[in-house]
Amino acid sequence: MRTAYNADIGPLEDGTKAKIKSFETGIIIRSVNWLGDAVMTLPAVDALAQLCPEGKVHILCPTKLEGFW
C-alpha cells in the first residue's frame, strides 16, 4: 500500500495534506457515465474539493447526469 502521494494531490509522508497550487482557480473532473458509478465517486470528488478550497470544482459529465451533479 502506498503511504505517500504526489504533493499536489494527497497526503505527504509526514501525514500533512498538501494544497493544490497549480489549480488555484479550480479543477475539472471528468465524470463517469453511469449513475451508480457517479454515486461511488462522491467521496473522491469531496476529497479533491477539500484540497482546493479557494478554487471551484467543475464536473464534466454526460447530459443524463447533469441533474445529479
Stockholm file with secondary structure:
# STOCKHOLM 1.0

chainA/1-69         MRTAYNADIGPLEDGTKAKIKSFETGIIIRSVNWLGDAVMTLPAVDALAQLCPEGKVHILCPTKLEGFW
#=GR chainA/1-69 SS CCCCCCTTTSBCTTSCBCCCSTTTTEEEEECCSSHHHHHHHHHHHHHHHHHCTTSEEEEECCGGGTTTC
#=GC SS_cons        CCCCCCTTTSBCTTSCBCCCSTTTTEEEEECCSSHHHHHHHHHHHHHHHHHCTTSEEEEECCGGGTTTC
//
